[in-house]
Amino acid sequence: MIESYLKSGKIVSKIRSDASKMIVDGALAIDIVEYVEGEIIKSGAEIAFPCNLSINEIAAHYTSPINDNTTINAGDMVKLDLGAMVDGYIADSAVTVIAGGNIDENFTQDEINLHEEIVEASAAGLEAAISTVRAGIEVSKIGKAVHEAIAEYDLNPIFNLTGHSLEQYNLHAGISIPNYDNNDNYVLEEGQAIAIEPFATNGKGMVNDAPGHYIFSYMAKKPFRMKSTQKVLKYIQHHHAHVPFSGRWISEKFGERRGGIALKQLSDAMSIYPYAPLREKKDCFVSQKEHTFIVEKEGCTITTL
């Protein structure tokens, strides 16, 4: 088990580093997303969830739909969040990159400095969390450390986003790791796998749903009148029953129109769960930094360095 966690972490670390260099002015989001997902497959691993590429005020849960024309601009705050599985054991990691290019054409120097501080703050929150992780620690203590580190920058964490525990073929295994002291006295145990992901913002620190649904999870088998929808559901059950999948993958397999109709019907019937992109409540900038950890008696092993 540990060996598989380490293998998936090594794969994610390399792809994260390589893909980060693609985040520049004029780059198409879909090219980066498809590169990440393709490299995971080439490595011999499985995709743990669709590559997220969330820009500026979008904190999470954006991945490119089919034929996406979203273009990155110089100075954009881009969250790259990716995950791979080896034997079902997941590595989940994220980094925030300020897109390269002629940034000063889009932002003042004060704005550039603020954006750099927002990125530094989520990284500082993660470092603070790392210093607290060990068997026997209450998760609220981790959240307290994250919040205090981000507050030193006069910024807020995202209070309604959390890290999470990981299990085989289970991305969100039931335990939440907060980004503030939420008084949760759950105690981490030796050998547990967890992902900690501080988000920092110059906004209120809350996210709401934005329009659109691009990521989905299988929920339940249900009857459908349309044979095409039945076929899509059967495919999802066979290929994506355990971890989230991209609507783009379904559109590529079944066609944009037929795939889109099926996803809508399946979502309406709660046969699949649609994830909306998450936008900062005041449309302010958001950064993210995430690693996966194995909890140890006196610390932790970071699998995604």
C-alpha positions, 0 to 999 in steps of 0.5 A: 500500500505505502509503495503504491502511494509513493509511486503515485506521488512521484508521478504526480510530482513530475507531471505537476512540475512539467505542466506548471511550465505550460501556464503562460500568456495565451495558453489554452486551458484544454491543452494543459488539462489534456497534457496532464491527463495524458501523461498520467495514463502514459506513466501507467497510472490511472487518473484519480479525478479530472485535472482541475485548472481553476483561474483567478476567483474560481477556487476549484472544480473547473476542468475543460469541457469539450472544445473549451476555448478558455485562454490563460492571460498574463498574471492570471492566478491558475490553480493546477490540481491533479491526481493519479492512482497506482493500484487505486492508491491516490496522490492528490496535489495542487500548485498555484502559478501566476501565468507568465507574460507581460503581467504589468500590462494587465496589473499595477505593481501593487496588484502584482505584489498582492497576487504574489502574497496570496500565492505565498499565503496558501504555501505558508498555510501548507507548511504550517500544516506539515509541521503539525501532522502526526498521529494523535493530532486533532484535525482542528489543530491543523486547521488552526495552524493553516488559518494563523499562517494565512492570517499573517498575510492579512488574508483569509483561508477559504473556510468552506473548503477542506482537505480530506482523507484518502483510501483505495479508490476513494478520493474523499474517504470521510475525514475532512481537514479544515483550513481553520479551527472548526473544533473538530476533535477527530484524531489522526491515526498512524498510517492514514493517507490525507490530502491537505489543501489550504486556499488563500484569498483577499476576499471573504473566504467563502465559495459559492457555486458558479454556473456550469458542471464539468466534473461528475461522480457516479451515484446509483444505477437507475432506469432510463427510457432513452437507450443512449442514456442507458448506454452512457450510464453503463459506460460510467458504471464500468469505467468511472464508478469509483472516482470523479470523471470529466464531462469532456470524456463522455462527450468525446466518447458519445458525441457532444450532443448525445453525451450532454443530454445523457449527463443532464438526464443522469444528473437530474435523476441523481444517478450521477452527481454534478460538481459546479465550479466554486467561485469566491463569494466576492469574486476575489483571487484565490490560491491553493497549495496541496500535498498528500501525506501518510500520517506517522507516529512522529510526523508524516511522509509527503508523497507528492513532493 
